Amino acid sequence: MEEAFRRLSGSLDGELRRDEPMARHTSWRIGGPAALFAVCDTLKDLGLVTRVLAEESVPFTAVGKGSNLLVADEGYAGAVVTLGRGFMRHSVGEGRLEAGAGTALAFVVQEAFREGLDGLAFAVGIPGTVGGALAMNAGSKDEWIGELVESVTVFVPGEGLRRLRGSEVEWGYRTSSLPGEGIIVECVLSVCSGEPVRIRAEMDRNFRMRRNTQPVGKASAGSVFKNPGEDSAGRLIETAGLKGARLGDAVVSTVHANFIVNEGDATAADVLGLVRRIQMTVKEIHGVELRPEIRFLGTPKEA
């Protein structure tokens, strides 16, 4: 780790930090330090960082805004790589919207509306970056971003850029094959012109729905569990009597039972303990095994 830090220091257009608290980079505001934290502003940065880390045998993971990430209280002994300014660009053409993976999804949704482009209203209120949304095929119950993807460009360490057609990606419920392909750097979405008044009405309706049914404004990571089949994880958790259940400052939301909120100083151990309690109770009462939708970093993955 020391040698990787020495080799990369002063060589990036972006930033390089040691022992960076990951609580600053997750929507749960939870997480110990990453041994190395690299902000890559350019493809050159990304190539250099991944090459040096590989040569020095330092494990690494790519992270966006940490909106579905639980980082261990002890931190992560490897390197966290995140995309900086050069990956936050976007452009709009005829029937297509190109966006860097580091761009906030909320910004892209608003830009599409300003340009009179239809198709992204379902994503209003979904946190995180475009790259994160693609990696987990973010969406609503009936629509998801994978349906709009014309192409995705990934950076493959040791090889370079690779462009995939949307049809070459395996899209599933809250999952995609993209994390196994490389680091997502940009995408092209197929969009079409729409009536601004209708688009705005749909956006407002979707935002009101999220505000009324989710703990908007609270420190959370969105839905903790995937919905099992046609059932709802939130319904199963609520009917198991777990709404409001608490472990330390980690609390099952009283607004939506599939959210765990940090009400102050929750730790990763608190959240993980509550996750396991929910799984055990739902299995006991309903006979259903809930599977996490969140990612774990430096945390036991038995959940």
C-alpha positions as CSV (number, residue, x, y, z in Angstrom):
1,M,0.0,0.0,0.0
2,E,2.8,2.4,0.9
3,E,4.5,1.8,-2.4
4,A,1.3,2.3,-4.4
5,F,0.7,5.6,-2.6
6,R,4.3,6.7,-3.3
7,R,4.1,5.9,-7.0
8,L,0.7,7.6,-7.4
9,S,1.4,10.7,-5.3
10,G,1.6,13.8,-7.5
11,S,0.9,11.9,-10.7
12,L,-2.9,12.3,-10.9
13,D,-5.1,15.1,-12.3
14,G,-7.5,14.0,-9.5
15,E,-6.8,13.4,-5.9
16,L,-5.2,10.7,-3.8
17,R,-5.8,10.3,-0.1
18,R,-4.8,7.9,2.7
19,D,-7.2,6.6,5.3
20,E,-10.2,8.4,3.9
21,P,-13.3,8.0,6.1
22,M,-15.9,6.3,4.0
23,A,-18.7,7.7,6.1
24,R,-18.1,10.9,4.0
25,H,-18.9,8.9,0.8
26,T,-22.0,6.8,1.7
27,S,-25.6,7.9,1.9
28,W,-25.8,6.0,5.2
29,R,-23.0,8.2,6.6
30,I,-21.4,5.0,7.9
31,G,-18.0,3.5,7.3
32,G,-14.5,3.4,8.5
33,P,-11.4,4.5,6.4
34,A,-10.4,3.3,3.0
35,A,-6.6,2.6,3.1
36,L,-6.3,4.5,-0.2
37,F,-8.9,6.7,-1.9
38,A,-8.3,7.8,-5.5
39,V,-10.4,10.3,-7.4
40,C,-9.8,9.8,-11.1
41,D,-10.5,12.9,-13.2
42,T,-9.4,11.4,-16.5
43,L,-9.0,8.2,-18.3
44,K,-5.2,8.6,-17.9
45,D,-5.8,8.7,-14.1
46,L,-8.0,5.6,-14.3
47,G,-5.4,3.7,-16.3
48,L,-2.5,4.7,-14.0
49,V,-4.3,4.0,-10.8
50,T,-5.6,0.5,-11.8
51,R,-2.2,-0.4,-13.3
52,V,-0.2,0.6,-10.2
53,L,-2.7,-1.1,-7.9
54,A,-2.5,-4.3,-9.9
55,E,1.3,-4.2,-9.9
56,E,1.4,-3.6,-6.1
57,S,-1.3,-6.3,-5.5
58,V,-3.6,-3.8,-3.8
59,P,-7.3,-4.8,-4.1
60,F,-9.6,-2.1,-5.2
61,T,-13.3,-1.4,-5.8
62,A,-15.1,1.4,-7.8
63,V,-17.6,3.4,-5.9
64,G,-20.0,6.2,-7.0
65,K,-21.9,8.2,-4.4
66,G,-22.2,5.2,-2.1
67,S,-26.0,5.3,-2.2
68,N,-26.4,1.5,-1.7
69,L,-23.2,0.7,0.1
70,L,-22.4,-0.5,3.6
71,V,-18.8,-0.1,4.6
72,A,-17.4,-1.9,7.7
73,D,-16.7,0.2,10.8
74,E,-13.1,-1.1,10.5
75,G,-12.9,0.3,7.0
76,Y,-11.5,-1.2,3.8
77,A,-7.9,-2.4,3.6
78,G,-7.8,-1.8,-0.2
79,A,-8.3,1.1,-2.5
80,V,-11.5,2.9,-3.4
81,V,-11.5,4.3,-6.9
82,T,-14.1,6.9,-7.8
83,L,-14.7,9.0,-10.9
84,G,-14.1,12.7,-10.8
85,R,-14.8,15.8,-13.0
86,G,-13.9,14.3,-16.4
87,F,-16.6,11.7,-16.0
88,M,-19.4,14.1,-15.1
89,R,-20.1,15.4,-18.6
90,H,-23.2,14.9,-20.7
91,S,-24.5,15.8,-24.2
92,V,-27.9,15.6,-25.9
93,G,-28.3,14.6,-29.5
94,E,-31.2,13.5,-31.7
95,G,-33.0,10.7,-29.7
96,R,-30.0,10.1,-27.5
97,L,-28.5,11.3,-24.2
98,E,-24.8,10.6,-23.5
99,A,-23.7,10.8,-19.9
100,G,-20.5,10.2,-17.9
101,A,-20.8,7.5,-15.2
102,G,-19.8,10.0,-12.5
103,T,-22.8,12.3,-13.3
104,A,-25.5,12.4,-10.6
105,L,-28.6,10.6,-11.9
106,A,-30.8,13.4,-10.6
107,F,-28.9,15.9,-12.8
108,V,-29.4,13.8,-15.9
109,V,-33.1,13.4,-15.1
110,Q,-33.5,17.2,-14.8
111,E,-31.4,17.8,-18.0
112,A,-33.6,15.4,-19.9
113,F,-36.7,17.4,-18.8
114,R,-35.1,20.7,-19.7
115,E,-34.4,19.3,-23.2
116,G,-38.0,18.0,-23.6
117,L,-36.8,14.4,-23.6
118,D,-39.1,11.6,-22.4
119,G,-38.3,8.3,-20.6
120,L,-36.5,9.2,-17.4
121,A,-39.3,10.5,-15.3
122,F,-39.4,7.2,-13.4
123,A,-35.9,8.0,-12.0
124,V,-36.9,11.1,-10.1
125,G,-35.7,10.8,-6.6
126,I,-33.4,7.9,-7.2
127,P,-30.0,8.8,-5.6
128,G,-26.5,8.0,-6.8
129,T,-24.6,8.3,-10.1
130,V,-25.4,7.2,-13.6
131,G,-22.7,4.5,-13.2
132,G,-24.3,3.2,-10.0
133,A,-27.7,3.2,-11.6
134,L,-26.5,1.2,-14.6
135,A,-24.6,-1.3,-12.3
136,M,-27.7,-2.1,-10.4
137,N,-30.3,-1.5,-13.1
138,A,-32.0,1.1,-11.0
139,G,-35.7,1.9,-11.5
140,S,-39.2,1.7,-10.2
141,K,-41.5,-1.3,-10.0
142,D,-42.4,-1.1,-13.7
143,E,-39.5,0.8,-15.3
144,W,-35.7,0.6,-15.1
145,I,-32.7,2.3,-16.7
146,G,-31.5,-0.8,-18.6
147,E,-34.5,-0.5,-21.0
148,L,-33.1,2.8,-22.2
149,V,-29.5,1.8,-22.7
150,E,-28.2,2.0,-26.3
151,S,-24.6,1.4,-25.3
152,V,-22.3,1.4,-22.2
153,T,-18.5,2.1,-22.2
154,V,-16.5,0.3,-19.6
155,F,-12.8,0.6,-18.7
156,V,-11.1,-2.8,-18.4
157,P,-8.0,-2.6,-16.3
158,G,-5.0,-3.7,-18.3
159,E,-6.9,-3.5,-21.6
160,G,-8.6,-0.1,-22.1
161,L,-12.1,0.9,-23.2
162,R,-14.7,-1.4,-24.4
163,R,-18.2,-0.5,-25.7
164,L,-21.1,-2.8,-25.1
165,R,-24.5,-2.6,-26.8
166,G,-27.4,-2.5,-24.4
167,S,-28.5,-5.8,-25.8
168,E,-25.1,-7.4,-24.8
169,V,-25.7,-6.5,-21.1
170,E,-27.6,-8.9,-18.9
171,W,-30.3,-6.8,-17.2
172,G,-32.1,-8.2,-14.2
173,Y,-34.1,-7.0,-11.2
174,R,-31.8,-4.6,-9.4
175,T,-28.8,-6.1,-11.1
176,S,-26.8,-6.2,-14.3
177,S,-23.7,-7.9,-15.7
178,L,-21.8,-4.6,-15.9
179,P,-19.8,-4.8,-12.7
180,G,-18.2,-7.9,-14.1
181,E,-17.3,-6.2,-17.3
182,G,-15.1,-3.4,-16.0
183,I,-15.5,0.1,-14.5
184,I,-18.4,1.9,-16.1
185,V,-17.3,5.3,-17.6
186,E,-20.2,6.5,-19.8
187,C,-23.4,5.5,-21.5
188,V,-25.7,6.4,-24.3
189,L,-29.5,6.4,-23.5
190,S,-32.2,6.2,-26.1
191,V,-34.7,8.9,-25.4
192,C,-37.4,10.6,-27.4
193,S,-39.0,14.0,-27.5
194,G,-42.1,14.5,-25.3
195,E,-44.6,17.0,-24.2
196,P,-42.9,19.0,-21.3
197,V,-46.2,19.5,-19.4
198,R,-46.9,15.8,-19.4
199,I,-43.2,14.9,-18.5
200,R,-43.3,17.4,-15.6
201,A,-46.6,16.0,-14.4
202,E,-45.2,12.5,-14.4
203,M,-42.0,13.6,-12.6
204,D,-44.1,15.4,-9.9
205,R,-46.3,12.4,-9.5
206,N,-43.3,10.0,-9.1
207,F,-41.6,12.4,-6.6
208,R,-44.7,12.8,-4.5
209,M,-45.1,9.0,-4.4
210,R,-41.5,8.6,-3.2
211,R,-41.8,11.4,-0.7
212,N,-45.0,9.9,0.7
213,T,-43.8,6.2,0.8
214,Q,-40.1,6.5,1.5
215,P,-38.0,8.2,4.3
216,V,-36.8,11.0,2.0
217,G,-34.2,13.2,3.6
218,K,-33.1,10.5,6.1
219,A,-29.7,8.8,6.0
220,S,-30.4,5.5,4.3
221,A,-29.3,3.4,1.4
222,G,-32.6,3.0,-0.3
223,S,-34.2,-0.5,-0.4
224,V,-32.2,-2.9,1.7
225,F,-33.7,-6.1,0.3
226,K,-34.7,-7.2,-3.2
227,N,-38.4,-7.9,-3.6
228,P,-38.9,-11.7,-3.6
229,G,-40.8,-12.6,-6.8
230,E,-44.1,-10.8,-7.0
231,D,-44.2,-10.1,-3.3
232,S,-42.9,-7.0,-1.5
233,A,-39.9,-7.1,0.9
234,G,-41.4,-4.1,2.7
235,R,-44.7,-5.8,3.2
236,L,-43.1,-9.0,4.6
237,I,-40.9,-7.0,7.0
238,E,-43.9,-4.9,8.2
239,T,-46.2,-7.9,8.7
240,A,-43.4,-9.6,10.6
241,G,-43.8,-6.7,13.1
242,L,-40.4,-5.2,12.4
243,K,-41.4,-1.6,11.5
244,G,-39.5,0.6,14.0
245,A,-37.2,-2.2,15.1
246,R,-33.9,-0.7,16.3
247,L,-30.3,-1.7,17.0
248,G,-28.3,1.2,18.2
249,D,-29.1,4.1,16.0
250,A,-30.0,1.8,13.0
251,V,-33.8,1.8,12.7
252,V,-36.3,0.1,10.4
253,S,-38.2,3.0,8.9
254,T,-41.7,3.5,10.0
255,V,-42.5,5.0,6.6
256,H,-41.2,2.1,4.5
257,A,-40.1,-1.1,6.2
258,N,-37.6,-2.0,3.5
259,F,-35.5,1.0,4.5
260,I,-33.0,1.1,7.4
261,V,-32.2,4.7,8.5
262,N,-29.3,6.0,10.5
263,E,-30.9,8.2,13.2
264,G,-27.6,9.5,14.4
265,D,-24.5,7.4,15.2
266,A,-25.4,4.0,13.7
267,T,-22.5,1.7,13.0
268,A,-22.1,-0.8,10.2
269,A,-22.4,-3.5,12.9
270,D,-25.8,-2.0,13.9
271,V,-27.1,-2.1,10.4
272,L,-25.7,-5.6,9.7
273,G,-27.2,-6.9,12.9
274,L,-30.6,-5.5,12.0
275,V,-30.3,-6.9,8.5
276,R,-29.7,-10.4,9.9
277,R,-32.5,-10.0,12.4
278,I,-34.9,-9.1,9.6
279,Q,-33.8,-12.0,7.5
280,M,-34.2,-14.5,10.4
281,T,-37.6,-13.1,11.5
282,V,-39.1,-13.0,7.9
283,K,-37.8,-16.5,7.3
284,E,-39.4,-17.7,10.5
285,I,-42.8,-16.1,10.0
286,H,-43.2,-16.1,6.2
287,G,-40.8,-18.8,5.1
288,V,-39.1,-16.4,2.7
289,E,-35.4,-15.7,2.4
290,L,-34.7,-12.0,1.8
291,R,-31.6,-11.2,-0.2
292,P,-29.9,-7.9,0.2
293,E,-30.0,-5.3,-2.5
294,I,-27.2,-3.3,-0.9
295,R,-23.4,-3.8,-1.4
296,F,-21.0,-4.7,1.3
297,L,-17.4,-3.4,1.5
298,G,-15.0,-4.7,4.1
299,T,-18.1,-6.2,5.8
300,P,-19.0,-9.9,6.4
301,K,-21.1,-11.0,3.5
302,E,-23.1,-13.7,5.2
303,A,-26.2,-11.4,5.0
